[in-house]
Amino acid sequence: MTAAEALYGFWSSFGVPAYEENAVPDGAGMPYLTYRYAEGAEFASLTASLWSNSASWVPALETAGRISASLGRGGVTIPLGGTGLLWILRDEPFSESLGTAEDPYVKRILFRVRVRVFR
């Protein structure tokens, strides 16, 4: 498994579709997650966003809670099929609730993580 596949697997494990931020299909229904992928020599600082369309923040915050719990304080490691591992951990600030001026029903929670690939 590649680091890109492992990162996709992590973000898609929360019950909503996940897409690399530049590859959201036309007409994708909310909720969904978008995420950035990059690798660095040490840690890559990445972001992901949970998008939902609701009058309430409750559904988005429930999903955000599952993401937060999965990372805990020490992060999560994902084996890369014998070639190393991917370590994902919180960055600061970890999450932020945002809206959009265009549509008051669109909710966005921005996540900040640090990722390191060990080979």
Backbone hydrogen bonds, N-H to C=O, Kabsch-Sander energy under -0.5 kcal/mol:
donor,donor_aa,acceptor,acceptor_aa,energy
6,A,2,T,-2.2
7,L,3,A,-2.4
8,Y,4,A,-2.2
9,G,5,E,-2.5
10,F,6,A,-2.2
11,W,7,L,-2.4
12,S,8,Y,-2.2
13,S,10,F,-1.6
14,F,11,W,-0.6
15,G,12,S,-0.5
19,Y,33,L,-2.3
21,E,35,Y,-2.8
23,A,20,E,-2.9
28,A,25,P,-1.8
32,Y,51,W,-1.8
33,L,17,P,-2.8
34,T,49,S,-2.6
35,Y,19,Y,-1.7
36,R,47,T,-2.1
44,A,115,V,-3.0
45,S,43,F,-0.5
46,L,44,A,-0.6
46,L,113,V,-2.9
48,A,111,F,-1.8
49,S,34,T,-2.9
50,L,109,I,-2.5
51,W,32,Y,-3.2
51,W,49,S,-0.6
52,S,107,K,-2.4
54,S,52,S,-0.5
54,S,105,Y,-2.6
61,L,57,W,-2.8
62,E,58,V,-2.2
63,T,59,P,-1.8
64,A,60,A,-2.6
65,G,61,L,-2.0
66,R,62,E,-1.5
67,I,63,T,-2.1
68,S,64,A,-2.7
69,A,65,G,-2.5
70,S,66,R,-2.0
71,L,67,I,-1.5
72,G,68,S,-1.8
75,G,71,L,-2.0
76,V,88,I,-2.7
78,I,86,L,-2.7
80,L,84,G,-3.0
83,T,80,L,-1.1
85,L,118,F,-2.2
86,L,78,I,-2.6
87,W,116,R,-2.8
88,I,76,V,-2.9
88,I,86,L,-0.5
89,L,114,R,-2.5
91,D,112,R,-2.3
96,E,110,L,-1.7
98,L,108,R,-3.8
100,T,103,D,-0.5
100,T,106,V,-0.6
106,V,103,D,-1.3
107,K,52,S,-3.0
107,K,105,Y,-0.6
108,R,98,L,-2.7
109,I,50,L,-2.1
110,L,96,E,-2.8
110,L,108,R,-0.5
111,F,48,A,-3.4
112,R,94,F,-2.6
113,V,46,L,-2.6
114,R,89,L,-3.1
115,V,44,A,-2.5
116,R,87,W,-2.1
118,F,85,L,-3.1
118,F,116,R,-0.5
119,R,117,V,-0.5
